[in-house]
Amino acid sequence: MNKGIILLEGCDCAGKSYLAEYLAKKFDGVVRHQTWNKQIQHKIFDIHSAALTKAVKISKTRLAIIDRLWMSESVYAVAYRNGTQWPHQGRVMDRVLMTHGALNIMCLLSPESAERRHSEMKVKREELYTEGNGRVARIYNDIWSGKAYRIFPDYASHLTRDVCKRNDFI
């Protein structure tokens, strides 16, 4: 039986949800999709904590797949909201994920592809942001290459300096 935790991170339209559903079907996993909206903006840390707690519990017997978590909050907060209200959320979440041997998968697109795919998708489904997906994709790519740490005012600055060197990130 497959068990454990997989965390998928990346910009909108990078294929995270598709990959999550594929992995869930192939390995009998459970998907937890995290998102952000104005109604929950002041509760995002609580919502992410609850999702992570649930994933840890599920991971004891099945594969738990989390579609976005703390890194998305850090990236989107920098791109759209002048920073996050929870500067230490990343540290807490990352430590829990490491403790439980989670695999972090970065789903990356070029900024140009991200803009194009986002333009195509926003006519098919509701998207939270109407523009700027290329900027978000650039931040994720900079995280992977180790160049993004200067833009984060929180734990993400520490983590993103070495994310491409860690064996729990692919």
Secondary structure, DSSP 8 states (H G I E B T S, - for coil): ---EEEEEEESTTSSHHHHHHHHHHHHT-EEEE----TTTTTTHHHHHHHHHHHHHHHTTTSEEEEE--HHHHHHHHHHHSSS-S-TTHHHHHHHHHHHTT-EEEEE---HHHHHHHHHHHTTTS--S-SS-HHHHHHHHHHHHHT--GGG-SSHHHHHHHHGGG-TTB-
